Amino acid sequence: MAASNFTRGEGPLPSDRRTPHPRYFNPQHPRYAQVMACHDAALAAGHSQYLDPITGGHVETAESIWKGRDCCNLGCRHCPYLPR
């Protein structure tokens, strides 16, 4: 059974859900590539968060959200549940 757009994902994170929706992180942001490199490194290492190079805070990865909880509607940068 496929997961709905806003409930906890089933199975591995789909590849099309690894990229943030532009509503939550604009690809034109000057540090987009740097942020995505941090996100991708965290995913590769199996980490649930990474240190944000923009704010210095911790940001949850798309995979962590996908596996751990439903959408909270707070506009998380890497929310995998926003309709595509």
C-alpha positions, 0 to 999 in steps of 0.5 A: 500500500502506498503512503499518502502525501502526508503520512509516514512513508513506507519503505525507502525514501523515494529518490524524487523526495530527496530534493526539497520542494521550492516552497521550503528551500528555493533552488536559487538560494546562493547556498543551495548547493552547499546545503544539499551537499550537507544533506546528501552527506548526512544521508550517505552516512545514515545520519538523521540530521546535519549541521546547517551551514546557513544557520548553524542549527540542526536540520532533519533529513528527508529520510529521517522525516520519511521514516520517523513521522507524519507531516507536521505542517511546519514547513520543514526544509526537507519535508518529503510529504509535500505533494509533488 
